[in-house]
């Protein structure tokens, strides 16, 4: 009698929507084997930071100008303030006061 027989629930089977790790591992093993036998060319090198270093400044004019120009030790507003402070220090040393 099928009326009183309860069905067993389906077992949980996780299926990744975006990646299939099992398939990727299998493809990697197959590709490694083919590279060893010479059917495929050698693998390209993995990501390295040096490979992309300096590429951004090549394609943007502002970054290129900044990289070529270098950085000065101090900018002119800072130099102006330092000169004024040194002048005030010199005046204080010579006269004993900083009044203008």
MOLINGI-V20152 format. One record per pair of residues at least 6 apart in sequence whose C-alpha atoms are under 7 Angstrom apart, sorted by the first residue. I is the first residue (numbers start at 1). J is the second residue. Records with the same first field share a line. If there is no record, write none. Layout:
# MOLINGI-V20152
I: J + J
This chain:
# MOLINGI-V20152
34: 40
35: 41 + 42
57: 63 + 64
58: 64
88: 98
91: 98
92: 98
